[in-house]
Amino acid sequence: MKFNTDILSLFDKGWALVTAGDLDCFNTMTISWGAMGTLWNKPTCTVYVKPVRYTHEFMDANDYFTVSFFDEKYRDALALLGTKSGRDSDKVEESGLTPVRIGENLVGYVQAAHTLVCRKIYRQDMDTAFMPEAERERHYLTEAPHTMYIGEIIGIG
Ligand SMILES: Cc1cc2nc3c(=O)[nH]c(=O)nc-3n(C[C@H](O)[C@H](O)[C@H](O)COP(=O)(O)O)c2cc1C
C-alpha cells in the first residue's frame, strides 16, 4: 500500500470526510484533525470525533470506517458536511457528493481522490486532565472531549 502525501497538511489544510456505517445507514462528517502512522506494527489512521457528533454513534457501532480525501474543488461540500448534522437532514444529498459502496459493506465517495479503509483497533475518550489548560479551555468548556479512534489501514483506494 502506498500513499505519498504531505502528512502535516493533509488533514489540517486539506480536510477529509470520516464515514461509518453501510449504504443503508451511515453518517459522515468533515475532519481536519487526524494522524497517520504505525501502531502494533500496523499502518494506522487516527481520527478524533466529539461525542456530540451524530457520526460518533456510527463510529462506536461499527468496526470499520473510511477516511476520504478530496480535491480543492469539493471544499464547499466538505464545509457543508462539517457544519450540518446528519441528525437534521440528508446533508450528503445536499452536498452533491455521491456515496459509493467500498469493500465489503463500507461507504466512500465517487468524487474522493483517495480513500483509506480502516478497521477500528482502538478507541479512547480523551481526558481533559492530561491536556494543556489552554486546549481544555479552548475546546472543551461546554462539550465533552473528543474520542480518539485508531484504525488499521487495510486498504487505500
Ligand atoms: C473544517 C472542519 C473540520 C472539522 N474537524 C472536526 C474534527 O476533527 N473532529 C470533530 O469532532 N469535529 C470536526 N468538525 C465538526 C464536524 O464536522 C461537524 O460538527 C459536523 O456537522 C458533525 O456532523 P454530524 O452531527 O452529522 O456527525 C470539523 C468541521 C469543519 C468544518
The ligand as an SDF file (V2000), in Angstrom:
LIG
                    3D

 31 33  0  0  0  0  0  0  0  0999 V2000
  -13.0120   22.0620    8.5360 C   0  0  0  0  0  0  0  0  0  0  0  0
  -13.7110   21.3220    9.6320 C   0  0  0  0  0  0  0  0  0  0  0  0
  -13.0130   20.3940   10.3930 C   0  0  0  0  0  0  0  0  0  0  0  0
  -13.6270   19.6850   11.4350 C   0  0  0  0  0  0  0  0  0  0  0  0
  -12.9030   18.7690   12.1450 N   0  0  0  0  0  0  0  0  0  0  0  0
  -13.5110   18.0610   13.1200 C   0  0  0  0  0  0  0  0  0  0  0  0
  -12.7700   17.0530   13.8210 C   0  0  0  0  0  0  0  0  0  0  0  0
  -11.5950   16.7450   13.5250 O   0  0  0  0  0  0  0  0  0  0  0  0
  -13.4170   16.4070   14.8310 N   0  0  0  0  0  0  0  0  0  0  0  0
  -14.7170   16.6890   15.1860 C   0  0  0  0  0  0  0  0  0  0  0  0
  -15.2560   16.0770   16.1170 O   0  0  0  0  0  0  0  0  0  0  0  0
  -15.4300   17.6310   14.5040 N   0  0  0  0  0  0  0  0  0  0  0  0
  -14.8660   18.2960   13.4710 C   0  0  0  0  0  0  0  0  0  0  0  0
  -15.5860   19.2080   12.7570 N   0  0  0  0  0  0  0  0  0  0  0  0
  -17.0100   19.4250   13.0920 C   0  0  0  0  0  0  0  0  0  0  0  0
  -17.9620   18.3920   12.4560 C   0  0  0  0  0  0  0  0  0  0  0  0
  -17.6190   18.0970   11.1160 O   0  0  0  0  0  0  0  0  0  0  0  0
  -19.3870   18.9710   12.4930 C   0  0  0  0  0  0  0  0  0  0  0  0
  -19.7770   19.1990   13.8280 O   0  0  0  0  0  0  0  0  0  0  0  0
  -20.4260   18.1170   11.7620 C   0  0  0  0  0  0  0  0  0  0  0  0
  -21.5370   18.9340   11.4950 O   0  0  0  0  0  0  0  0  0  0  0  0
  -20.8380   16.8880   12.5210 C   0  0  0  0  0  0  0  0  0  0  0  0
  -21.8010   16.2340   11.7630 O   0  0  0  0  0  0  0  0  0  0  0  0
  -22.7100   15.0370   12.3290 P   0  0  0  0  0  0  0  0  0  0  0  0
  -23.5050   15.5750   13.5010 O   0  0  0  0  0  0  0  0  0  0  0  0
  -23.5630   14.6510   11.1570 O   0  0  0  0  0  0  0  0  0  0  0  0
  -21.7660   13.9650   12.7390 O   0  0  0  0  0  0  0  0  0  0  0  0
  -14.9930   19.9180   11.7090 C   0  0  0  0  0  0  0  0  0  0  0  0
  -15.7140   20.8480   10.9420 C   0  0  0  0  0  0  0  0  0  0  0  0
  -15.0960   21.5250    9.9050 C   0  0  0  0  0  0  0  0  0  0  0  0
  -15.8800   22.4970    9.0690 C   0  0  0  0  0  0  0  0  0  0  0  0
  1  2  1  0
  2  3  1  0
  2 30  2  0
  3  4  2  0
  4  5  1  0
  4 28  1  0
  5  6  2  0
  6  7  1  0
  6 13  1  0
  7  8  2  0
  7  9  1  0
  9 10  1  0
 10 11  2  0
 10 12  1  0
 12 13  2  0
 13 14  1  0
 14 15  1  0
 14 28  1  0
 15 16  1  0
 16 17  1  0
 16 18  1  0
 18 19  1  0
 18 20  1  0
 20 21  1  0
 20 22  1  0
 22 23  1  0
 23 24  1  0
 24 25  2  0
 24 26  1  0
 24 27  1  0
 28 29  2  0
 29 30  1  0
 30 31  1  0
M  END
$$$$
